[in-house]
């Protein structure tokens, strides 16, 4: 597998941007210089991430999300969970 990460990635299996192999391997994410571990989805080119809005769920049982905008940086994690 290459270290090239997609422009957009989601953790929801119903999303067209879902990639199980990449998520299993692990990725790191930073928004405006602050590391985030609670992102549901990200888009580098548009400069946003989606995070869950507490424990609130929509009528389909999926978490409600907030879109946070800024500079998005992503990198692959190695086996130990740290930056490679």
C-alpha positions in Angstrom: 0.0 0.0 0.0 1.3 3.5 -0.8 1.5 6.3 1.7 -0.7 8.5 -0.5 -3.9 9.2 1.4 -7.2 10.1 -0.3 -8.5 13.7 -0.4 -11.6 12.7 1.3 -12.3 9.8 3.8 -15.2 8.8 6.0 -15.6 6.2 8.8 -19.2 5.5 7.9 -19.4 2.2 5.9 -22.4 3.6 3.9 -20.4 6.5 2.6 -18.8 6.3 -0.9 -15.6 7.7 0.8 -15.2 4.7 3.2 -12.0 2.7 2.9 -11.8 -0.1 5.5 -8.2 -1.2 4.7 -6.9 2.4 5.2 -8.9 2.9 8.4 -7.7 -0.4 9.8 -4.1 0.7 9.1 -4.7 4.0 10.8 -4.3 7.7 9.9 -3.5 10.8 11.9 -5.4 14.0 11.4 -4.7 17.6 12.4 -7.1 20.6 12.0 -5.5 24.1 12.2 -2.5 22.5 14.0 -4.5 20.6 16.6 -4.6 16.8 16.5 -8.1 15.4 16.3 -9.1 11.8 17.2 -12.9 12.2 16.9 -13.3 13.0 13.2 -16.1 11.2 11.3 -15.0 12.4 7.9 -12.5 14.8 6.3 -11.9 16.6 3.1 -8.4 18.2 2.5 -9.2 20.2 -0.7 -12.3 21.8 0.8 -10.7 22.3 4.2 -13.1 20.7 6.6 -13.7 17.8 9.0 -16.9 16.4 10.5 -17.1 15.6 14.2 -19.9 14.0 16.2 -22.2 16.5 18.1 -22.2 14.8 21.5 -24.2 11.6 21.7 -27.1 12.9 19.6 -28.3 10.6 16.9 -30.4 11.2 13.8 -33.5 9.2 13.0 -31.4 6.6 11.2 -29.3 6.0 14.3 -26.2 7.8 13.0 -24.4 10.5 14.9 -25.3 14.2 14.2 -22.1 16.0 13.0 -20.7 19.4 13.0 -18.5 20.7 10.2 -15.3 22.4 11.4 -13.3 24.4 8.8 -9.6 25.1 8.5 -6.3 23.6 7.3 -6.5 19.8 7.3 -3.4 17.7 7.5 -3.4 13.8 7.4 -0.7 11.2 7.6 -0.5 7.4 7.7 0.2 5.8 11.1 2.5 2.8 11.4 1.7 -0.4 13.3 2.4 1.1 16.8 -0.1 4.0 16.2 2.5 6.7 15.8 3.4 8.8 12.7 5.6 6.9 10.2 
